[in-house]
Amino acid sequence: MRAVKAWTDANDARVSLDLRNWELEVRCRNRHFRFHPRFRAGLRVPARWPVVAPEGEYILKRSAGSFGGEIAGPYRADRPY
């Protein structure tokens, strides 16, 4: 959560976390985003990504739960990290 707070402070954003369902809501620059954790939605979470980079923008994180720590990115698929 420290990484999320640092980003919100730097970008003058507002963030709220709903502890009932772990949804994270972000409001910044007249935009509104809601993030839903995969494990709460009953979706399968891959043990790891394939060797190839995903299409579009992506982030890199530890293989174990990170809670915002050791996250790098976002990166674009057309640029190496």
DALINZI-V688593 format. One record per backbone hydrogen bond with DSSP energy under -1.0 kcal/mol. NH is the residue of the N-H (numbers start at 1). CO is the residue of the C=O. If there is no record, write none. Layout:
BEGIN
NH_CO ; NH_CO
END
This chain:
BEGIN
5_1 ; 6_2 ; 7_3 ; 8_4 ; 9_5 ; 10_6 ; 11_7 ; 13_8 ; 14_27 ; 16_25 ; 18_23 ; 22_18 ; 24_35 ; 25_16 ; 26_33 ; 27_14 ; 28_31 ; 31_28 ; 33_26 ; 35_24 ; 41_37 ; 43_38 ; 58_75 ; 60_72 ; 69_66 ; 72_60 ; 75_58 ; 79_76
END
